[in-house]
Amino acid sequence: MLLTPLVPRARQGLLSGIALAGAALALAATYLPATHPGTAYGDLFRADAFSLFVHWIVCGAAFLVLLGSSNYLKREHLDTGEFCALVLFATAGMGVLAGAQELLTAFIGLEMSSISSYILAGYRRDSPRSNEASMKYFLLGSFATAFFLYGIALSYGATGSTHLDVMGQQSGMQPAGMLLKLGLGFILIGLGFKVAMAPFQLWTPDVYEGAPAPVTALLSTGPKAAAFALALRILGNVYAAGTLWFWALWVAAVLSMFAGNLGALVQRNFKRMLAYSSIAHAGYVLVALAAAAATDQPALGIAAALFYLVGYVLVKLSAFLVAAQLGGESERHVEIRDLTGLARRQPVIAACLSLLLLSLLGLPATAGFLGKFYVFNAALNSHLVWLAVLLAINSVIGAYYYLSVIVVMYMREPEQEISAGPVPWSVSLALLLAAAGTIYVGLFPARIMDFASRAALTLR
């Protein structure tokens, strides 16, 4: 941000390179404290296997967004320095949220991420849809923030602390009182907005469609992973949270899966379809959270949620980067019909997008299949049979609209030729990394699942 006035507009790519190097260093740094976990700032922040796992996800998401967005910013004549600074500020907030051991610290991380995201959603200032997306996101996000803060205040009144471990000790010694029940309920509402779970998902399609596609790639992945991380940390530390949240998570998971998948069935805009798909996938992660809340040994459900988030972030982020590339100037070609004949026009992009969609569907040998398998297994181990059955039904529903996009790309002739131009090397590299990661996680899940399991055990 400080270098922006000093760098000529013709060399704005230098700023992207600096930001990309910073994100790469942050991603590499997640491995450094793995052997020496500890706390900081009076136990407000914790560096353990769990926080490192989530840092790995959000830093990876930021790296891919920065890598895949440089050409988009140049094409749309948008300022590179401010964009990169906002992405990095948002990522720093996600990191604070992931490692917070105290609720006010978590709130600071939440606001660091949210305020940057509000600005990014309206980054195309000359686009009415982008301005609308920013305004909706800001108003509803502020409303959710109020719930979150009020929940913190009530939880403090009930337990005398905002430290999660102290709250866990207090709630474990006596039945949760009305103040703690209300506090945890309001906190869940605030987090529910951030992860786009039903019935707090109404903002998602409009914001995801109106925001610049690289921004949507970030909004649909990093903040969601960080908010889920805080929910998992509360579940792992506060004894009362599991008993109070279980049915709320159960119902929210079912509503999210059906609202997302049924809404996606009727969409004609590719970005809106992916937005409704994000709601459905939030429901799948909520199944894992419900499984963790249903038992005194939540490690299996927590590990399943973390593993699912890895595959989800890789695939969903890349799908929106594809939309950014194919949409053309001002994102005029983001309808599903605009993908007609893509396999003939750009076969590599079509193959990559097909792989991503098949992973979202849950095809074997992809990250999406094993993610759903582990969530399904966690639900069955917690005796949530009906929830597992509903998850399977929704996976079948989702297959229809994912496969319909592949049919459009490979089996339909275009009504008019649409040229998005050659694919920049940066976009190609981002998609290649995501596709390789999707296949790697699908074929060799042991290492990541082992990391997720160790991360889950550190919450107790």
C-alpha positions, 0 to 999 in steps of 0.5 A: 500500500505504501509503495503504490504512489511510488510505482508507475501504473505501467509497472503495477505488476511489481506490487502483485509480485511483492504481495505474492511473495509476502503470502508465500512467506506467510504460507511457508512460515506456517511450518516453523512453529509446528514443533514449538507450539505455544501461546502469546499475548497473555494466552489470547492467541494460541499457536497449536496444530489446529491454528496452524492447519487453518493458517495453512488454508487461509494463507494458501487461499490468499496466495492463489487469489493474488496469483490469479487476480493480477491479469483481472486487475489489469484488464478491469483497470483497477488499482493493484496496490490497494487490492493486494493490501486489502487481501493481505489485511483480510488474511491477517484477520482470518489468521487472528480468528483462527488462533484466537483463544479469547472471544474479544481477540476473535472479534478483532480478527473477525472485523479485520477480515470483514472490513477489508472484505466490505471494501473488496466487494465494492472494488469495481466502483463503476459497477452498480452490482459491485456497489450493491454487493458491498452495501448488502454485505456491509449492512448485513455483516454489521447486523451479524457483528452486533449479534456476535458482540452481544453474545460475547457480553452475555457469555462474559456475564455468565462465566466471568471470562471471555477466555475459552478455556475458562468458559469451558471450566465454568460451564462444565462445573454447573448447568449452563444458565440462561445468560450462557445459552443466549450468549452462545446462541448469539455467537452462533448467529454471528458466525452463521452469517460469516459461513453463509449457513441457512437461514442467514444465507440470503446475502450470499448470491447477490454479494458473490455475483456482484463482487469482482470474481477474484474477490468472490474467490476469497470471500467464499473460502478464507473467511468461511474457513476462519469462521468455522475454525472459531466455531470448532474451537468453541466446540472443543473448549466450551463444554456447554456449546456442544449440548446447546448447539447440537440441534441448531447445527443439525437443523442449520445443516439440513436447511443449508444443504437443501437451500443451497442445492435446490437454489442452484438447480434453477440458476442461469448465472455461473457465479450465482450457481457457485454461490448457492453451491457454497451454501450447500457446502457450508451445510456439509461442514455443519454436518461434521460440526453437528457430529462433533457436538453430538459426542463427548469425543468430538475429534473425529467430527472436527478432523472431518470438517478440517479435511473437508475445508482443504478440498473445498477451498482449493476447488471453490477458489479455482472455480471463481478464478475460472469465472474471472478469466472467462467472464471477459471485460466487466464480467459480461459473460458469466452466464452458464450458456456462455460456457457453451462449446468451451471444450472446443475453444479452450480445452485446457480450461474446460478440462480443469473446470470439469475436474473442479466441478467433479470434485464438488460433486464428490467423484472418487479420486478427488478431494471432494469425494474423501471430504464427503466420505469423512463427514459421512463417516463422522455423522454415522459414528455419532449415530446421526443416521438421518443427517447422513442420509440427507447428506447423501440425498443432497449430494445426488441433487448437486450432481445434476447442476454440476454435470449440466455445466459439463454437458454445456461445455462438451456437448453443446454448440455455441450460439455465438463465439465468445473469446476471452483471449489467451489464458495468462500464465498466472491464472494457468499456474493458479489453476494447475496448483489447485487441480494438482492439489485436488487430485493429490488430496483425493489420491493421497489423503493420509498426510493431510488427514493425520495433520487434521486429526492432530489438530483436532486433538489439540482442542481438548 
